[in-house]
Amino acid sequence: GLVSGYKRGKVDAVIGRITDLTLAFPSFLLIIALTRPFTQRLESLGVPEGNPARLTYIILVLGSFGWVYVARIVRGQTLSLREREFVEAARASGAGTFRIVFKELLPNLWAPIIVTVSLALPGYVATESTLSFLGLGMLPPAASWGAMLGDSVRYYRADPTYLFIPGVALIILVLAFNIVGDALRDALDPKADRQSL
């Protein structure tokens, strides 16, 4: 996103098409469909069997599809920042592209990156829980709220708390991450508060 927004032109067009292509994939269906073959492939490459291979797969897939949203936001912010006076002053003083990108632009982009990542975390937690609920995520003895919810389906009539406790804990965690993300956005973007008033 940073390179795309700063360079513009052909670089921006190529990176834009890559992000569009990534967004076009039905990521959740791909995660479900490719879990078994990819975990078996990771195990054949030397990743320990079971949960380590599954965890590696989940991290790789969520990272492969999750970077796009951060890149889009960073690109938009970079497009507006690259025209600011401090970037023009750095260019006028003879600073190279590397210095402008990493010393001038990147420090001004940390706030939107942190907010975007904190708001994306609940989705990752929910995705892992859904995969574990379907039996494609973490396996026992690893603790997963999705696996607990999956196990509780058989026992919810005899003991409803077995279903209630992991479900409420998952809801509270996702809600807490969303509240933290909103608080970070408000704290790191002082203009947002004034605009809402």
Phi, psi and omega in degrees: 000320180294313179295317181298315181289327182280316185283321184057200177061223183294322179300315179297320180295316181295311180295323177298319178292323178296316179293321177298318179296318179295319179292334182287337180289138172283086192301317183294320177295322177295319179301315181294313185293326187261004184302305184295309180298321182287322178293323176295322178294318178296322178295323179289338178273359175111359176286133182304147182296158173084228186298321177301319179292319180293318180296318177300317179298314181299316179297315181297316184288315179296324176292322181294326181261341186276338184293337188297318184292319177295318180298320180296316181293317179296321178299313180298318178293321180295321178301322180281325182287329185294343179263001183284164185295322183293330176286319177298321179295320178295318177298316182295329180278000175094014179292141178279175182300317181301313180296318181296316183292312188267338181256334182255310185278310185303316178300333178276355181256356183299321182300307179294329179294313181298316180296315181298316180294318181294328177282339179276336183303318178301324177295321178293319178297315180295322179295315178298319179296319179296316178297318178293323177299321180278356180086013182252356181260221182291144181252155174301144014271005178293139180276129176213132180296327177296318177294321177298317178295321178297318178291328186288343181301325181286336189244005189295334177286323180283321182216091184296338180294335178297329175273321188291315187295307179294327178295314179292321179297319178295317178298316181296318180296313180296318178297319179297317178297321178295319179294318177297318178299317177296318179295319178296319179298316179294321182288323185269350178234088183296337180291330183299323181293316182292325181290326181287339179277000000 
